[in-house]
Amino acid sequence: MTNSPLKTYLSNSIIEYLDIPLQVKKSLFMYGVRTLADLDFTSDDDLLSYHGIAQKNLLKIRAATEKLRKKIDEGLDE
């Protein structure tokens, strides 16, 4: 069984770890958003212009990003 390029790439991307719908992950991937820094420097208006990113998903993306950042910070503090 072979992996699709998207699945292979997502396994090497922070986007995989966000608790958001797969279609939204695909949209972020297609527009080059792959790291937390990419999400930090991408404006809400830019995210909303991406195919598959609706206002409700934007809120999920921002919440999932903060949740993941908190987990990373807690791991670094240990």
C-alpha positions in Angstrom: 0.0 0.0 0.0 1.4 3.4 -0.9 0.8 6.7 0.8 -0.6 9.6 -1.1 1.7 12.6 -1.4 -0.6 14.7 0.8 -0.6 12.0 3.5 3.2 11.7 3.3 3.6 15.5 3.5 1.1 16.0 6.3 3.0 13.4 8.4 6.0 15.8 8.2 3.9 18.9 8.9 2.6 20.5 12.1 -0.8 20.8 10.4 -1.3 17.0 10.9 -1.5 17.7 14.7 -4.2 20.3 14.6 -7.6 19.2 15.7 -9.4 20.4 12.5 -11.3 18.7 9.7 -9.2 16.9 7.1 -10.6 19.1 4.3 -9.4 22.2 6.1 -5.9 20.5 6.5 -5.9 19.9 2.8 -6.7 23.5 2.0 -4.0 24.8 4.3 -1.5 22.4 2.7 -2.5 23.5 -0.8 -1.9 27.1 0.1 1.5 26.5 1.7 0.6 26.7 5.4 2.7 24.0 7.1 4.0 25.4 10.4 2.7 27.3 13.4 4.7 30.3 12.1 2.9 30.1 8.8 -0.4 30.3 10.7 0.9 33.1 12.9 1.9 35.3 9.9 -1.2 34.5 7.8 -4.0 37.0 8.4 -7.5 35.9 9.0 -8.6 37.5 5.7 -5.9 35.5 3.8 -7.1 32.3 5.5 -10.7 33.0 4.6 -9.8 33.5 1.0 -8.4 29.9 0.8 -10.8 27.4 -0.8 -12.5 25.3 2.0 -11.8 27.8 4.8 -15.0 29.2 6.2 -15.5 31.5 9.2 -16.3 28.6 11.5 -13.2 26.7 10.4 -11.1 29.8 10.9 -12.1 29.8 14.5 -11.3 26.1 14.8 -7.9 26.7 13.2 -7.0 29.5 15.6 -8.3 27.5 18.7 -6.4 24.3 17.6 -3.2 26.3 17.0 -3.3 27.7 20.5 -4.1 24.3 22.0 -1.2 22.7 20.2 1.1 25.6 21.1 0.2 25.0 24.8 1.0 21.3 24.5 4.3 22.1 23.0 5.1 24.7 25.7 4.2 22.2 28.4 6.4 19.6 26.9 9.3 22.0 26.8 8.8 23.0 30.4 9.2 19.3 31.6 
